[in-house]
Amino acid sequence: MTRHDVTLKPQFYLTAPQPCPYLEGRLERKLFTALRGSSAATINDDLTLYGFRRSQAVAYRPACSGCSACVSVRIVADAFQPSQSQRRAIRRNAKLERRLADPWASEEQYALFRAYLSDRHADGGMADMDVFDFASMIEETPVRTRVIEYRDPEAEDPSALVGAVLTDMLADGMSMVYSFFDPDYAKRSLGAYMILDHVKMAQSAGLPYVYLGYWVEGSQKMAYKARFRPLEGLVDGVWREISAED
């Protein structure tokens, strides 16, 4: 191994225990490493297969003592068939216009982000994010990332942003890092539609998976992810299908 190869080898660190955001009364710890250099995208691809997620220039995964509730999950895109309710979501949002943009934060995105947090996650860990924090979330990426924006041509203001997803383009699929949308579009299941649209994009590109992050049994915040099937979870180091019984 050359000296250059050694410098590219990721170094892993462990966070101090802190309250779990998903399961009350538990503590969480995370294993993390920095993503940097020309090999950042390749390392991120590899770590995703081991259950890591990206946040800015860091890849992390849960490493909690005595708890394995957080399960990394992905939709098997090429085998996916929408349910009846998901087909309704597709019909309701069929006229939305999708645009893939470079990862540059805009005032319009931030305004939508704040409206979404106020309605859905007012007491969550991201509630205190200001415009600079938001810009860092969007723009600080060492991998191939896109902001996928959605607009409604039938709205009173057809140019207004109604939904957006920060998405990493991986070697084997698409990873939805964070999504947010106009609360008025919740009745149209826009959140579900954006996931369904990612499945459609993955299918069109011949990519097998759409990564959704972590699913936590018993967490209401994560329950929606189990509705997209076939869904695979990383359990004991092996990706396997999560059944309805699971």
SETORSE-81832 format. One line per field, with one value per residue (C-alpha): y, z, x; residue in one letter. Coordinates in steps of 0.001 Angstrom, whole numbers. Each point is the difference from the previous one (the first is absolute). Layout:
<rs>
py	[Y, ...]
pz	[Z, ...]
px	[X, ...]
code	[A, ...]
</rs>
This chain:
<rs>
py	[0, 3406, 3031, 1610, -2976, 291, 3622, -960, -2665, 1332, 440, -747, 1707, -515, 2745, 393, -1386, 2332, -365, -2095, 2082, -3020, -2135, 1731, -820, -1384, 1364, 29, -27, 309, -1327, 2552, 908, 2970, -196, 1851, -166, -1491, -3322, 1504, -1173, -3546, -194, 1311, -2637, -2730, 1257, 271, -3758, -325, 2146, 3424, 3267, 3273, 3370, 2707, -1367, -2695, -3608, -1472, -2909, -866, -1840, -230, -2337, -2736, 1372, -730, 1615, 2242, -2045, 1439, -576, 231, -506, -2627, 2247, -2527, -2202, 2803, 30, 2888, -757, 1338, 3029, 650, -69, 2655, 2130, -337, 1124, 2958, 1300, -1103, 3572, 1194, 1050, -1451, 1764, -1296, 2817, 257, 57, 3752, 1303, 2665, 2311, -1760, -3381, 1335, 1593, -3318, -1854, 2297, -385, -3790, -108, 2290, -2266, -3446, 204, 3163, -1722, -2070, 183, 2110, 2632, 2471, -148, 3458, 875, -657, -3453, -744, 1129, -2300, -2947, 555, 1143, -1846, -3239, -1830, -2390, 317, 1664, 1600, 2056, -1375, 2697, -302, 2729, 24, 1596, 85, 1936, 3657, 666, -2702, 997, -593, -2874, -2573, -2791, -802, -2932, 51, -3158, -1762, -1870, -3290, -2734, -2308, 2440, 3251, 979, 2415, 2023, 2402, 1023, 2815, 1349, 2541, -1101, 838, -2894, -2578, -835, -963, -2309, 1992, -1539, -3501, 1175, 1309, -3435, -1634, 2397, -962, -3635, 981, 1863, -2936, -2378, 2254, 186, -3750, 502, -2763, 1877, 3098, 453, 1481, 182, -1665, -1716, -419, -2436, 1750, 3498, 1747, 2389, -2912, -2063, 1320, -1691, -3483, 735, -179, -3608, -1980, 1596, -1348, 599, -482, -2560, -1570, 1272, -1532, 1729, -1968, 704, 1384, -1850, 1244, -2132, 1825]
pz	[0, -939, 2248, -2155, 575, 3766, 10, -1746, 2527, 2051, 3737, 2157, 3217, 2553, 1367, 3671, 1139, -409, 189, -2806, -2283, -869, 3114, 3286, 2914, -2099, -873, -3414, -1212, -3557, -1865, -2531, -2432, -2190, -3744, -1842, -2949, -3430, 1453, 2067, -2363, -177, 3780, 428, -2429, 1931, 3429, -1113, -549, 3668, 1247, 95, -866, -1183, 1733, -1697, -153, 2615, -316, 3145, 1331, 3415, 2403, 3093, 2856, 394, -2681, -3706, -599, -2839, -3205, -3239, -2706, -3779, -2555, -2661, -2938, -2820, 1886, 1444, -627, 1514, 2345, -603, 2243, -1672, -3425, 1279, 1106, -3473, -1658, 2364, -734, -3608, -1323, 2291, -1823, 1114, -368, 943, 1287, 1229, 3800, 529, 2703, -881, 2027, -1507, 1208, 3475, 272, -941, 2422, 2878, -827, -55, 3340, 1679, -1069, 426, 2264, 2095, 2995, -1965, -90, -3175, 1243, 895, -3387, -1475, -3625, 371, 1499, -2856, -2600, 1582, -126, -3702, -1280, 2082, -1936, -1266, -2115, -2975, 1460, -1502, 1365, -1665, -44, -647, -1218, -673, -3357, 1117, 3215, 464, -388, -2425, 546, 3769, 1479, 1659, 777, -32, 708, 661, -1809, -365, -3231, 908, -2118, 731, 525, 1469, 3663, 1274, 2522, 1004, -1433, 810, -1527, 249, 2900, -2138, -2268, 2803, -955, -3432, 1585, -1547, 2368, -1195, -3603, 122, 1140, -2771, -2521, 1159, -610, -3503, -633, 1275, -2256, -3011, 741, 564, 3657, 2340, 3266, 1656, 3483, 2631, 3005, 3264, 948, 3715, 1122, 2437, -1227, -1519, -1839, -1956, -590, -3533, -1309, 568, -2531, -2962, -1068, -716, 2719, 1065, 3365, 1117, 2815, 1566, -2893, -2704, -2214, 118, -798, 2854, 21, 1151, 3120, 797]
px	[0, 1364, 158, -2711, -2335, 431, -1117, -3267, -948, -2952, 439, -3046, -1083, -2762, -2232, -843, -3398, -2971, -3810, -1454, -2274, -2161, -455, -719, 2266, 2839, 3418, 1606, 3596, 1235, 3003, 1194, 2756, 840, -592, 2726, 2341, -496, -1152, -2848, -2741, 1364, 368, -3542, -1316, 1786, -1073, -3624, 46, 990, -2863, 1659, -1742, 1499, -371, 2060, 3571, -563, -1190, -1543, -2019, -1491, 2301, -2174, 858, -2576, -2336, -349, -3394, 1222, -84, 1365, -2629, -226, -2769, 688, -858, -95, -2479, -2123, -3751, -2014, -2860, -3484, 587, 3355, -1641, -2402, 2956, 1526, -3262, -447, 3479, 417, 81, 2785, 3131, 3336, 3351, 3456, 2202, 3566, 393, -223, -2294, -2564, -2216, -3011, 1216, 700, -3466, -1600, 2287, -1031, -3709, 407, 1851, -2526, -2847, 1597, 3036, -282, 1612, 2509, 3777, 14, -2453, 2771, 1743, 568, 643, 3732, -600, -2378, 2535, 2591, -2404, -640, 3380, 2610, 173, 3090, -2114, -2333, -3079, -3097, -2872, -3122, -2661, -3732, -2358, -3730, -952, -3644, 697, -854, 3712, 1232, 3618, -133, 1978, -2295, 2475, 3713, 2294, 3729, 1114, 3347, 639, 1660, 1535, -2944, -2840, -1256, 235, -2646, 1979, -2785, -3375, -2414, -3201, -2808, -2262, -3042, 977, -97, -3586, 1332, 2599, 2833, 2558, -908, -113, 3561, 1172, -2036, 1494, 3495, -897, -1117, 3267, 2052, -1905, 549, 3735, 322, 935, -1179, -583, -1429, 1503, -2341, 2297, -1004, -3217, -699, -2668, -2291, 867, -3009, 2320, 1468, -3157, -563, 3147, -1428, -2768, 2383, 515, 2017, 2093, 3387, 1628, 3586, -305, 3088, 2086, -2210, -2572, -3247, -3625, -2074, -3299, -3383, 428, 3257]
code	[M, T, R, H, D, V, T, L, K, P, Q, F, Y, L, T, A, P, Q, P, C, P, Y, L, E, G, R, L, E, R, K, L, F, T, A, L, R, G, S, S, A, A, T, I, N, D, D, L, T, L, Y, G, F, R, R, S, Q, A, V, A, Y, R, P, A, C, S, G, C, S, A, C, V, S, V, R, I, V, A, D, A, F, Q, P, S, Q, S, Q, R, R, A, I, R, R, N, A, K, L, E, R, R, L, A, D, P, W, A, S, E, E, Q, Y, A, L, F, R, A, Y, L, S, D, R, H, A, D, G, G, M, A, D, M, D, V, F, D, F, A, S, M, I, E, E, T, P, V, R, T, R, V, I, E, Y, R, D, P, E, A, E, D, P, S, A, L, V, G, A, V, L, T, D, M, L, A, D, G, M, S, M, V, Y, S, F, F, D, P, D, Y, A, K, R, S, L, G, A, Y, M, I, L, D, H, V, K, M, A, Q, S, A, G, L, P, Y, V, Y, L, G, Y, W, V, E, G, S, Q, K, M, A, Y, K, A, R, F, R, P, L, E, G, L, V, D, G, V, W, R, E, I, S, A, E, D]
</rs>
